[in-house]
C-alpha cells in the first residue's frame, strides 16, 4: 500500500515537487540568509518524506511535524498541498479506510470467572457493505490466545440484512480453557472482510482451578486398599405358575406341530404284514388253542386288506364262494380254515407239531396269493 501511495503522490502533486526543486531567489539585506534557510528547510523535509513514504507508514506525530514545518516560510499553495497530502495518507493507511464501513467484534455474555472444567460461548459479529465475503483465519485465535484455549464453532453462520446495502455476519463459538489464570486474553485473529483485514479484538476471562499448587504439604495421605463388602447372594429367579403353564403349553404345541408336519411312513403291504404277524405269533409261544385261532384271524384280515372282502364277518363257505381264485388257491385255504374251525368249535386242538405244520401251510398260501389282486366276484 505504501508503494502505491508514493506513485499517487507523484501523480497528484507534480507541480509542488517541481516548485520544491526550483531555486528560490536570494534576498539581500537584513535577515535574507535566515529567510532562505527557513524556506528551503521545510521543502527539503517534505521531499525526503515523499521519497520515504514507501519505507514506513506516516504516523500522527510525523504528519503534525510536517504540517508545522511546511507552515514556516512556505507559500499558501504549498501549505494546502501538504495538508491534503497528509489527510489522504492518513485516510488510506487507517485499517479498513474511511470508505469501507466494516466492523468486527468478538464478545461474550458469560460472566467471569469460570472453572477450568467449564466452557464459555462467544460471538463473532461482522458488519459491512453487502454482499459480505468473510474469510476466517486458520487458526481462529491469535497465537497468544490459541495456546491457552480450544475453540470450535457452534451451529451455523447467520447472515442478516440490517440496512440498505449492509449485512451482519454472526457465528457462535465454544471456548474451553487449557490452563487456569487471571485475566486470560481471548483474542480472535484478523478476519478478511471483502478483501480487507479487520481485527475483531477480544476480551479477558479469569479461569479458576480447584487443584492446589503441586507442593508436598498439599498431597493427600496414601490410602490403603478399600475393602469391598461381600456381594449379596444371588437367588434364583422366581417363576410364576402361569409362566410355567404357558411355557409347557408352548413346548407341547411345538412338538405336536413337528409331529404333524413330519411325513408319515407309507403303509405296509398286506402280504408283508401277514408274514410278520405269523412270525411274531410263532415267537410269542402262546398256547396251541390261541395260536390256531390267531392264525385264522391273520388270514381273514389279509383277505380284507388286500382284496376288500369282509372275511372276518363271513363263514368259511361264504368266504370261498365270493372269491375268484383258482382251485389251487382255494383248496389250501379251505383246509387251513377247516382245521382252525375244528379246533375252535369241536375242541380238536393240534399238538405242537400240528401247530408248526399249520403255520407253515399259512405261509405257503400267503406266498401263493401274495401277488393276486382279484377281488370278489
VOPAGU-2260 file (C-alpha; in pm, 1 decimal, decimal comma):
REM VOPAGU-2260
SITE   aa  ch    i         X         Y         Z
SITE  UNK   A    0       0,0       0,0       0,0
SITE  UNK   A    1     287,1     236,3      83,5
SITE  UNK   A    2     435,3     184,9    -264,2
SITE  UNK   A    3     104,9     280,9    -423,7
SITE  UNK   A    4      90,6     594,9    -210,2
SITE  UNK   A    5     426,1     709,0    -342,6
SITE  UNK   A    6     300,7     678,0    -703,1
SITE  UNK   A    7     -24,3     851,2    -612,8
SITE  UNK   A    8     165,6    1138,8    -450,9
SITE  UNK   A    9     377,9    1180,1    -767,6
SITE  UNK   A   10      63,6    1191,1    -987,0
SITE  UNK   A   11    -138,2    1432,1    -769,7
SITE  UNK   A   12     129,6    1685,4    -692,1
SITE  UNK   A   13     381,6    1715,5    -976,3
SITE  UNK   A   14     370,0    2094,1    -963,7
SITE  UNK   A   15     453,2    2104,5    -596,8
SITE  UNK   A   16     758,3    1881,8    -644,6
SITE  UNK   A   17     882,2    2098,4    -936,1
SITE  UNK   A   18     838,4    2411,1    -730,0
SITE  UNK   A   19    1029,1    2245,0    -448,9
SITE  UNK   A   20    1322,8    2176,7    -681,9
SITE  UNK   A   21    1325,1    2536,6    -832,1
SITE  UNK   A   22    1595,6    2752,8    -672,3
SITE  UNK   A   23    1450,0    3036,8    -473,1
SITE  UNK   A   24    1584,4    3390,6    -520,8
SITE  UNK   A   25    1821,0    3513,5    -256,0
SITE  UNK   A   26    1701,2    3815,1     -61,4
SITE  UNK   A   27    1968,9    4060,1      19,6
SITE  UNK   A   28    1955,6    4268,5     324,7
SITE  UNK   A   29    1883,3    4211,7     686,5
SITE  UNK   A   30    1758,4    3863,2     754,4
SITE  UNK   A   31    1798,3    3748,5     392,4
SITE  UNK   A   32    2014,5    3446,6     467,5
SITE  UNK   A   33    1792,8    3340,4     755,1
SITE  UNK   A   34    1478,9    3365,4     535,2
SITE  UNK   A   35    1636,0    3145,8     266,1
SITE  UNK   A   36    1717,5    2883,5     529,5
SITE  UNK   A   37    1359,1    2879,0     660,8
SITE  UNK   A   38    1217,2    2835,5     312,7
SITE  UNK   A   39    1449,0    2557,3     196,7
SITE  UNK   A   40    1431,2    2352,0     518,4
SITE  UNK   A   41    1054,1    2265,9     500,7
SITE  UNK   A   42    1074,2    2197,0     128,8
SITE  UNK   A   43    1365,9    1961,4     165,6
SITE  UNK   A   44    1191,0    1798,4     460,0
SITE  UNK   A   45     872,4    1735,9     255,3
SITE  UNK   A   46    1074,0    1600,0     -37,6
SITE  UNK   A   47    1250,5    1348,2     188,5
SITE  UNK   A   48     919,9    1236,1     343,1
SITE  UNK   A   49     762,7    1188,3      -1,4
SITE  UNK   A   50    1058,6     975,7    -117,5
SITE  UNK   A   51    1049,0     763,5     202,4
SITE  UNK   A   52     668,6     710,1     206,6
SITE  UNK   A   53     713,9     352,4      88,3
SITE  UNK   A   54     953,1     267,3     373,7
SITE  UNK   A   55     735,9     338,1     679,9
SITE  UNK   A   56     376,4     443,5     747,2
SITE  UNK   A   57     316,0     808,3     830,5
SITE  UNK   A   58     232,7     837,2    1197,7
SITE  UNK   A   59      34,3    1110,5    1364,2
SITE  UNK   A   60     340,2    1284,1    1511,0
SITE  UNK   A   61     519,9    1287,1    1176,3
SITE  UNK   A   62     216,3    1440,1     999,0
SITE  UNK   A   63     193,3    1713,2    1261,6
SITE  UNK   A   64     564,7    1788,9    1228,7
SITE  UNK   A   65     537,8    1807,3     850,3
SITE  UNK   A   66     246,8    2046,4     871,5
SITE  UNK   A   67     423,3    2264,7    1126,0
SITE  UNK   A   68     745,3    2285,0     924,1
SITE  UNK   A   69     561,6    2343,9     597,6
SITE  UNK   A   70     390,4    2644,6     750,7
SITE  UNK   A   71     714,9    2816,2     825,5
SITE  UNK   A   72     804,5    3032,7     527,1
SITE  UNK   A   73     600,3    2829,9     267,8
SITE  UNK   A   74     355,0    2966,8      15,5
SITE  UNK   A   75     -21,9    2914,9      66,0
SITE  UNK   A   76     -20,1    2668,2    -222,5
SITE  UNK   A   77     248,2    2462,2     -51,7
SITE  UNK   A   78      56,7    2460,4     276,5
SITE  UNK   A   79    -270,7    2344,0     114,3
SITE  UNK   A   80     -87,4    2074,4     -80,3
SITE  UNK   A   81      81,9    1946,2     232,7
SITE  UNK   A   82    -249,1    1940,6     424,4
SITE  UNK   A   83    -425,6    1745,2     150,2
SITE  UNK   A   84    -138,3    1500,6     121,7
SITE  UNK   A   85    -139,7    1437,4     495,5
SITE  UNK   A   86    -516,9    1383,7     500,6
SITE  UNK   A   87    -500,9    1143,7     207,0
SITE  UNK   A   88    -215,6     941,9     362,0
SITE  UNK   A   89    -392,9     910,7     697,4
SITE  UNK   A   90    -720,0     808,4     533,6
SITE  UNK   A   91    -558,9     538,1     321,3
SITE  UNK   A   92    -334,7     399,9     595,5
SITE  UNK   A   93    -606,4     362,1     859,0
SITE  UNK   A   94    -726,1      -2,2     899,0
SITE  UNK   A   95   -1020,3     -56,1     668,9
SITE  UNK   A   96   -1011,7     301,3     536,3
SITE  UNK   A   97   -1294,5     551,1     564,3
SITE  UNK   A   98   -1483,5     410,7     268,3
SITE  UNK   A   99   -1503,4      51,8     385,7
SITE  UNK   A  100   -1752,9      91,0     672,6
SITE  UNK   A  101   -1661,9    -254,6     810,7
SITE  UNK   A  102   -1664,6    -351,4    1177,2
SITE  UNK   A  103   -1594,2    -677,5    1362,9
SITE  UNK   A  104   -1638,7    -763,5    1730,7
SITE  UNK   A  105   -1566,7   -1077,6    1933,6
SITE  UNK   A  106   -1760,1   -1067,2    2259,7
SITE  UNK   A  107   -1910,7   -1292,4    2524,9
SITE  UNK   A  108   -2207,5   -1250,2    2756,6
SITE  UNK   A  109   -2086,3   -1508,8    3006,3
SITE  UNK   A  110   -1965,2   -1368,9    3335,9
SITE  UNK   A  111   -1610,6   -1421,4    3457,3
SITE  UNK   A  112   -1462,0   -1615,9    3635,5
SITE  UNK   A  113   -1522,8   -1969,3    3512,1
SITE  UNK   A  114   -1387,9   -2306,2    3624,8
SITE  UNK   A  115   -1124,0   -2493,7    3432,4
SITE  UNK   A  116   -1375,6   -2771,9    3365,3
SITE  UNK   A  117   -1633,2   -2530,3    3222,4
SITE  UNK   A  118   -1664,5   -2367,1    2882,9
SITE  UNK   A  119   -1796,1   -2035,6    2757,6
SITE  UNK   A  120   -1958,9   -1913,9    2439,5
SITE  UNK   A  121   -1851,0   -1609,1    2242,2
SITE  UNK   A  122   -1996,1   -1446,3    1932,0
SITE  UNK   A  123   -1808,7   -1310,4    1633,2
SITE  UNK   A  124   -2013,3   -1033,0    1467,4
SITE  UNK   A  125   -1910,2    -861,2    1143,9
SITE  UNK   A  126   -2094,2    -572,3     976,2
SITE  UNK   A  127   -2022,7    -426,5     636,9
SITE  UNK   A  128   -2149,9    -346,3     289,5
SITE  UNK   A  129   -2345,0    -620,3     116,0
SITE  UNK   A  130   -2262,3    -872,9      -0,2
SITE  UNK   A  131   -2026,8    -970,7     283,4
SITE  UNK   A  132   -1739,2   -1200,7     191,4
SITE  UNK   A  133   -1581,9   -1328,7     513,0
SITE  UNK   A  134   -1258,0   -1528,5     514,7
SITE  UNK   A  135   -1184,2   -1676,8     857,6
SITE  UNK   A  136    -822,7   -1721,0     970,9
SITE  UNK   A  137    -654,0   -2050,8    1046,6
SITE  UNK   A  138    -628,4   -2092,4    1338,6
SITE  UNK   A  139    -921,0   -1887,3    1460,8
SITE  UNK   A  140    -744,3   -1735,9    1761,0
SITE  UNK   A  141    -443,0   -1511,6    1793,0
SITE  UNK   A  142    -118,7   -1708,9    1857,9
SITE  UNK   A  143    -104,0   -1583,0    2217,5
SITE  UNK   A  144    -461,9   -1697,1    2280,6
SITE  UNK   A  145    -450,9   -2018,8    2077,9
SITE  UNK   A  146    -209,1   -2186,2    2319,7
SITE  UNK   A  147    -447,1   -2139,9    2616,5
SITE  UNK   A  148    -789,1   -2202,1    2457,9
SITE  UNK   A  149    -964,0   -2456,9    2244,0
SITE  UNK   A  150   -1221,4   -2309,0    2006,3
SITE  UNK   A  151   -1484,1   -2472,3    1791,2
SITE  UNK   A  152   -1791,5   -2332,3    1608,7
SITE  UNK   A  153   -2140,6   -2391,6    1743,8
SITE  UNK   A  154   -2428,2   -2404,7    1495,3
SITE  UNK   A  155   -2437,2   -2242,0    1152,7
SITE  UNK   A  156   -2339,2   -1898,4    1027,2
SITE  UNK   A  157   -2613,4   -1633,8    1027,7
SITE  UNK   A  158   -2619,9   -1351,7     770,6
SITE  UNK   A  159   -2898,2   -1090,7     800,5
SITE  UNK   A  160   -2962,6    -758,6     632,7
SITE  UNK   A  161   -2951,3    -468,0     879,5
SITE  UNK   A  162   -2983,2    -165,2     649,0
SITE  UNK   A  163   -2978,2     -70,3     286,3
SITE  UNK   A  164   -2681,6    -246,8     127,9
SITE  UNK   A  165   -2542,3    -357,0     466,0
SITE  UNK   A  166   -2532,9    -700,5     627,4
SITE  UNK   A  167   -2441,0    -856,7     961,3
SITE  UNK   A  168   -2249,6   -1186,9     974,7
SITE  UNK   A  169   -2254,0   -1377,2    1306,7
SITE  UNK   A  170   -2110,1   -1708,0    1429,0
SITE  UNK   A  171   -2110,6   -1853,3    1781,2
SITE  UNK   A  172   -1803,8   -2032,6    1915,3
SITE  UNK   A  173   -1738,7   -2252,9    2217,8
SITE  UNK   A  174   -1418,6   -2188,0    2412,0
SITE  UNK   A  175   -1260,7   -2439,7    2653,3
SITE  UNK   A  176    -963,1   -2329,5    2866,4
SITE  UNK   A  177    -647,1   -2535,1    2882,7
SITE  UNK   A  178    -487,6   -2360,7    3181,2
SITE  UNK   A  179    -611,6   -2159,7    3479,4
SITE  UNK   A  180    -516,8   -1796,9    3520,4
SITE  UNK   A  181    -633,0   -1445,8    3595,6
SITE  UNK   A  182    -733,7   -1224,4    3304,5
SITE  UNK   A  183    -650,6   -1471,9    3029,8
SITE  UNK   A  184    -684,2   -1291,6    2693,3
SITE  UNK   A  185    -922,6   -1429,2    2430,2
SITE  UNK   A  186    -837,1   -1254,5    2101,5
SITE  UNK   A  187    -973,8   -1355,2    1762,4
SITE  UNK   A  188    -723,3   -1337,8    1477,3
SITE  UNK   A  189    -760,4   -1088,4    1193,3
SITE  UNK   A  190   -1052,5   -1163,0     958,6
SITE  UNK   A  191   -1067,0   -1073,5     590,8
SITE  UNK   A  192   -1390,9    -892,9     506,4
SITE  UNK   A  193   -1443,3    -812,9     139,2
SITE  UNK   A  194   -1069,9    -848,1      83,0
SITE  UNK   A  195    -964,0    -622,7     375,8
SITE  UNK   A  196    -828,1    -737,4     710,2
SITE  UNK   A  197   -1036,5    -642,4    1013,1
SITE  UNK   A  198    -932,1    -707,5    1374,2
SITE  UNK   A  199   -1231,1    -826,1    1585,8
SITE  UNK   A  200   -1047,6    -778,4    1914,9
SITE  UNK   A  201   -1142,7    -986,8    2217,1
SITE  UNK   A  202   -1187,0    -992,1    2595,3
SITE  UNK   A  203   -1033,3   -1128,1    2914,2
SITE  UNK   A  204   -1154,4   -1419,1    3126,6
SITE  UNK   A  205   -1041,4   -1544,9    3466,6
SITE  UNK   A  206   -1020,2   -1923,4    3489,1
SITE  UNK   A  207   -1021,6   -2089,1    3831,8
SITE  UNK   A  208    -896,4   -2434,0    3926,3
SITE  UNK   A  209    -977,9   -2641,4    4235,3
SITE  UNK   A  210    -639,2   -2811,8    4217,4
SITE  UNK   A  211    -392,5   -2664,8    4467,1
SITE  UNK   A  212     -31,5   -2591,3    4392,0
SITE  UNK   A  213     179,6   -2905,9    4342,3
SITE  UNK   A  214     351,4   -2897,3    4681,3
SITE  UNK   A  215     439,0   -3183,7    4913,2
SITE  UNK   A  216     230,3   -3044,9    5200,1
SITE  UNK   A  217     -78,9   -3033,9    4972,9
SITE  UNK   A  218     -56,0   -3402,7    4883,7
SITE  UNK   A  219    -314,0   -3631,0    5037,8
SITE  UNK   A  220    -200,9   -3925,7    5250,3
SITE  UNK   A  221    -173,3   -4264,2    5084,9
SITE  UNK   A  222    -483,8   -4469,5    5147,7
SITE  UNK   A  223    -495,1   -4843,9    5187,0
SITE  UNK   A  224    -681,7   -5077,6    4956,2
SITE  UNK   A  225   -1050,4   -5033,6    5004,1
SITE  UNK   A  226   -1228,7   -5340,9    5130,3
SITE  UNK   A  227   -1541,9   -5408,9    4936,8
SITE  UNK   A  228   -1844,0   -5564,0    5109,0
SITE  UNK   A  229   -1936,2   -5920,5    5030,9
SITE  UNK   A  230   -2170,2   -5944,5    4736,1
SITE  UNK   A  231   -2528,5   -6031,5    4806,1
SITE  UNK   A  232   -2613,7   -6394,9    4738,4
SITE  UNK   A  233   -2776,5   -6436,8    4403,8
SITE  UNK   A  234   -3112,5   -6601,2    4442,9
SITE  UNK   A  235   -3260,6   -6791,4    4150,3
SITE  UNK   A  236   -3529,6   -6601,9    3970,9
SITE  UNK   A  237   -3881,2   -6687,9    4076,4
SITE  UNK   A  238   -4111,6   -6811,1    3804,8
SITE  UNK   A  239   -4483,1   -6759,8    3839,2
SITE  UNK   A  240   -4721,1   -7054,2    3795,4
SITE  UNK   A  241   -4888,1   -6902,1    3491,8
SITE  UNK   A  242   -4547,4   -6854,6    3327,0
SITE  UNK   A  243   -4464,0   -7221,9    3382,5
SITE  UNK   A  244   -4800,0   -7333,7    3239,5
SITE  UNK   A  245   -4756,1   -7107,5    2939,2
SITE  UNK   A  246   -4406,6   -7242,1    2877,4
SITE  UNK   A  247   -4519,3   -7607,1    2895,4
SITE  UNK   A  248   -4815,0   -7537,6    2666,0
SITE  UNK   A  249   -4586,5   -7376,5    2413,3
SITE  UNK   A  250   -4346,4   -7673,1    2418,9
SITE  UNK   A  251   -4631,6   -7921,3    2371,2
SITE  UNK   A  252   -4772,0   -7718,1    2082,9
SITE  UNK   A  253   -4431,9   -7709,9    1910,9
SITE  UNK   A  254   -4385,2   -8086,6    1949,2
SITE  UNK   A  255   -4735,1   -8157,1    1815,1
SITE  UNK   A  256   -4676,0   -7931,8    1516,7
SITE  UNK   A  257   -4344,6   -8103,0    1436,3
SITE  UNK   A  258   -4502,5   -8449,0    1457,8
SITE  UNK   A  259   -4795,4   -8340,9    1242,5
SITE  UNK   A  260   -4567,8   -8194,2     978,5
SITE  UNK   A  261   -4338,0   -8496,1     973,8
SITE  UNK   A  262   -4403,3   -8712,3     668,8
SITE  UNK   A  263   -4588,2   -9033,5     760,4
SITE  UNK   A  264   -4429,7   -9361,3     655,0
SITE  UNK   A  265   -4607,2   -9540,8     372,4
SITE  UNK   A  266   -4845,1   -9822,5     484,5
SITE  UNK   A  267   -4700,7  -10175,3     491,8
SITE  UNK   A  268   -4825,7  -10402,7     214,7
SITE  UNK   A  269   -5083,6  -10662,4     340,8
SITE  UNK   A  270   -4868,4  -10957,6     235,9
SITE  UNK   A  271   -4566,3  -10832,1     432,1
SITE  UNK   A  272   -4785,1  -10752,4     731,3
SITE  UNK   A  273   -4930,5  -11104,2     737,7
SITE  UNK   A  274   -4588,0  -11274,9     717,2
SITE  UNK   A  275   -4461,5  -11056,7    1002,4
SITE  UNK   A  276   -4768,9  -11129,5    1213,5
SITE  UNK   A  277   -4724,0  -11508,6    1170,1
SITE  UNK   A  278   -4354,4  -11482,2    1265,9
SITE  UNK   A  279   -4437,9  -11282,2    1575,9
SITE  UNK   A  280   -4711,3  -11532,1    1669,3
SITE  UNK   A  281   -4465,3  -11821,0    1643,2
SITE  UNK   A  282   -4208,3  -11641,6    1861,6
SITE  UNK   A  283   -4467,7  -11548,1    2124,1
SITE  UNK   A  284   -4501,3  -11910,5    2245,5
SITE  UNK   A  285   -4873,5  -11891,6    2310,6
SITE  UNK   A  286   -5093,6  -12191,4    2375,9
SITE  UNK   A  287   -5193,4  -12409,7    2084,6
SITE  UNK   A  288   -5561,8  -12316,2    2104,5
SITE  UNK   A  289   -5486,0  -11943,8    2091,8
SITE  UNK   A  290   -5227,6  -11995,0    1817,2
SITE  UNK   A  291   -5480,3  -12169,0    1588,6
SITE  UNK   A  292   -5744,5  -11900,8    1643,8
SITE  UNK   A  293   -5497,7  -11618,5    1584,4
SITE  UNK   A  294   -5365,6  -11778,4    1261,0
SITE  UNK   A  295   -5721,4  -11787,9    1119,1
SITE  UNK   A  296   -5771,7  -11419,9    1209,9
SITE  UNK   A  297   -5447,9  -11319,6    1032,8
SITE  UNK   A  298   -5554,5  -11490,8     709,6
SITE  UNK   A  299   -5905,0  -11336,9     715,5
SITE  UNK   A  300   -5763,0  -10985,9     787,0
SITE  UNK   A  301   -5518,5  -11026,0     497,3
SITE  UNK   A  302   -5808,4  -11104,2     263,2
SITE  UNK   A  303   -5992,2  -10791,5     382,5
SITE  UNK   A  304   -5687,8  -10561,2     337,1
SITE  UNK   A  305   -5568,6  -10691,5       4,1
SITE  UNK   A  306   -5892,4  -10796,1    -172,0
SITE  UNK   A  307   -6159,5  -10589,9       4,2
SITE  UNK   A  308   -6365,3  -10896,2     107,3
SITE  UNK   A  309   -6519,5  -10880,9     460,9
SITE  UNK   A  310   -6363,8  -11213,9     552,2
SITE  UNK   A  311   -6384,3  -11157,2     928,4
SITE  UNK   A  312   -6766,6  -11148,5     902,6
SITE  UNK   A  313   -6817,0  -11446,0     671,4
SITE  UNK   A  314   -6809,2  -11818,8     730,5
SITE  UNK   A  315   -6557,2  -12033,2     552,7
SITE  UNK   A  316   -6810,3  -12146,2     289,1
SITE  UNK   A  317   -6933,1  -11787,8     228,3
SITE  UNK   A  318   -6579,4  -11659,4     200,8
SITE  UNK   A  319   -6469,8  -11916,8     -53,7
SITE  UNK   A  320   -6787,3  -11859,9    -256,9
SITE  UNK   A  321   -6707,6  -11486,3    -302,5
SITE  UNK   A  322   -6353,7  -11530,2    -434,0
SITE  UNK   A  323   -6247,0  -11572,0    -794,9
SITE  UNK   A  324   -5935,6  -11767,2    -717,5
SITE  UNK   A  325   -5830,3  -12089,0    -881,9
SITE  UNK   A  326   -5875,5  -12429,5    -723,6
SITE  UNK   A  327   -5503,1  -12440,8    -641,4
SITE  UNK   A  328   -5550,4  -12127,6    -431,5
SITE  UNK   A  329   -5885,3  -12202,6    -265,0
SITE  UNK   A  330   -5820,0  -12567,4    -163,0
SITE  UNK   A  331   -5520,3  -12489,5      64,0
SITE  UNK   A  332   -5718,8  -12202,3     223,6
SITE  UNK   A  333   -6024,3  -12430,6     279,1
SITE  UNK   A  334   -5813,1  -12698,3     452,1
SITE  UNK   A  335   -5643,4  -12434,6     676,9
SITE  UNK   A  336   -5970,9  -12267,6     778,1
SITE  UNK   A  337   -6147,1  -12604,9     832,0
SITE  UNK   A  338   -5867,8  -12717,1    1065,8
SITE  UNK   A  339   -5897,2  -12390,2    1257,6
SITE  UNK   A  340   -6280,1  -12420,3    1279,5
SITE  UNK   A  341   -6241,4  -12780,0    1402,7
SITE  UNK   A  342   -6017,2  -12667,1    1686,0
SITE  UNK   A  343   -6244,2  -12373,9    1766,5
SITE  UNK   A  344   -6584,6  -12538,6    1760,7
SITE  UNK   A  345   -6506,8  -12911,7    1815,5
SITE  UNK   A  346   -6218,5  -12869,9    2060,8
SITE  UNK   A  347   -5978,0  -13072,2    1841,7
SITE  UNK   A  348   -5662,5  -12875,2    1922,6
SITE  UNK   A  349   -5346,6  -12985,6    1739,4
SITE  UNK   A  350   -5026,7  -13060,4    1925,6
SITE  UNK   A  351   -4705,2  -12866,2    1884,1
SITE  UNK   A  352   -4608,6  -13039,6    1564,1
SITE  UNK   A  353   -4956,8  -12980,4    1427,6
SITE  UNK   A  354   -4932,2  -12606,9    1513,5
SITE  UNK   A  355   -4595,7  -12575,4    1341,4
SITE  UNK   A  356   -4740,5  -12752,4    1034,8
SITE  UNK   A  357   -5040,7  -12515,9    1038,0
SITE  UNK   A  358   -4817,4  -12206,0    1039,5
SITE  UNK   A  359   -4606,8  -12349,0     755,7
SITE  UNK   A  360   -4917,2  -12405,9     540,5
SITE  UNK   A  361   -5033,2  -12049,4     616,1
SITE  UNK   A  362   -4700,7  -11906,3     493,3
SITE  UNK   A  363   -4715,4  -12119,1     177,4
SITE  UNK   A  364   -5065,0  -11997,3      97,6
SITE  UNK   A  365   -4961,4  -11632,6     159,7
SITE  UNK   A  366   -4671,2  -11671,0     -83,1
SITE  UNK   A  367   -4908,6  -11827,8    -335,5
SITE  UNK   A  368   -5166,3  -11547,7    -330,0
SITE  UNK   A  369   -4936,2  -11260,4    -233,2
SITE  UNK   A  370   -4938,5  -11115,4    -583,6
SITE  UNK   A  371   -5304,4  -11186,1    -656,7
SITE  UNK   A  372   -5520,9  -10873,5    -663,1
SITE  UNK   A  373   -5851,2  -11019,6    -783,9
SITE  UNK   A  374   -6139,5  -10903,9    -567,4
SITE  UNK   A  375   -6482,7  -11057,0    -506,0
SITE  UNK   A  376   -6696,3  -11172,6    -788,9
